[in-house]
């Protein structure tokens, strides 16, 4: 039997609640008081990927909020709306629903692509930007002509098929989700318990479909008018101070692909390559990641 949404209500030094934004219900997890830091997860995960940062940010005097993105975890799972402009509108609305006009936005993987998009399409909602394991969307689009990067994302190409990828991801208790985490991370992460947590959350009905729709929109939109409009819009430079963090061992987004994103930022920009980490540096080396994040957040004039 597939699990229900209660499996993502994991206890800890945080609170769970539902927040409505733009007609969509989002499950969010909150800790601490102070300036808002919105944490956006990637694939194939959910809010729990930020468990270390929820604690460290709260202890450092920030209000940390980790959200399940549209289609994931305890959030609504509508049949459509998995394009980056819509997702950016979701997140900007979520900031307003949390009682703020802007926030530091931290995004990993798909959450990182979403964060880049917010900084361009919803610039007033992003006071500072932190991107983890994600190139700027224009850079991601152009990287598809690189043989090395194309090999690195070959699994995502298979996600363009209908129905079959959902079946593959969820069969045998979502064993493939565990393999994806293993393949994309440094040796020794994740633990068996961590892998089991992500596998269980991915088996919630409609999550696999929703998660794959992110990939399908990005792939198919490359040749459609909506994708071309998005690419043109994203040529506008990011004017929020930006920290970009990347694992030196990332096999999904090659470091050289991500680093070229700096050309799309006119504000102060800082690049940090974390040696010995793969695609999930905030989980694989959380102490190192948090030190970089807090140092940058606490710098009144980041560079």
Residue, then its C-alpha position, 0 to 999 in steps of 0.5 A: x500500500x502506498x503511504x499517505x502524506x503523514x510520512x513527511x510530518x517528521x518530528x524535530x525542533x520545528x513546526x509543521x503547518x499548511x500555507x495557502x498561496x495562489x490557490x495552492x496549499x503548501x506544506x511548510x516546516x518552520x524554525x526560529x525567528x528573524x529574517x526569513x530564509x526560504x528553503x526550496x528542495x530538489x529531486x527526488x526529495x522533499x522539505x526534509x533535505x533541509x533538516x540540518x539548515x533548519x536547525x543551524x539557521x534558527x540557532x543563528x537568528x533566522x526564521x527558516x522555512x522549508x517548503x514542499x514544492x508543488x507536487x511533493x510531500x504534503x503540498x497540493x499535487x495538481x495535474x499541471x503547473x510544473x513550469x518554472x514561471x508558475x513555480x516561481x509565482x508559487x514561491x513568491x506567493x508563499x513568501x507573502x503568505x508567510x507575512x513577508x515581502x521578500x526573503x533570502x531564497x535558498x534552492x537546491x537542484x530544481x529548487x535552485x533553478x526555481x530560485x534563479x527564476x524568482x530572482x529574474x521574474x519576481x525580483x522584489x521577492x528575493x533579497x539574497x539568492x543562494x543556489x546549490x547544485x544548479x546552473x542558471x537556467x540559460x546556462x542549463x539550456x546551453x549546456x545540453x549541447x555539451x557532450x559531457x553534460x549531456x551524458x551527466x543528465x542522460x537519466x533525465x532524458x529518459x524521464x521524457x517518456x510517459x508513464x514508464x518512468x513513474x513506474x520505474x521510480x516507484x516499483x520495489x518500494x522506490x528502489x530507484x530513488x535510492x539508487x539515484x541518491x547513491x549515484x549522485x552523492x559522495x561515498x557514504x551518503x545517504x545512510x540506509x535510514x535516510x534513503x528509506x525516508x526519501x523512498x517512502x516520501x516518493x511513493x506518496x500518490x501523484x508525487x512521481x508524476x508531479x516530480x517528472x513533470x518538472x523534467x518534462x516541461x524543461x525538456x519539451x519547452x526547449x522547442x516550444x514558444x513558452x520555453x523560448x519566451x522563458x529563455x528570453x526573459x531569463x537573459x535579464x541579469x540577477x540583481x540580488x547578491x548571490x552565493x553559488x555552492x557546488x559539490x566538487x564531485x557532482x556527477x549531475x551538474x558538472x562544476x564547470x557547467x554551474x560556474x558559468x552562471x556568474x555571467x548572469x549576475x550583476x550583483x555581488x557574487x560568491x562561488x564556493x566549490x565544496x571538495x569531497x561533496x557530490x550533488x547534495x552538499x548541504x546533506x553530505x557535508x552539512x557543517x561545511x555547507x552551513x559555515x559557508x552559508x552563515x558566513x555569507x548571510x552574516x556579511x553585510x556586504x557579501x562578495 
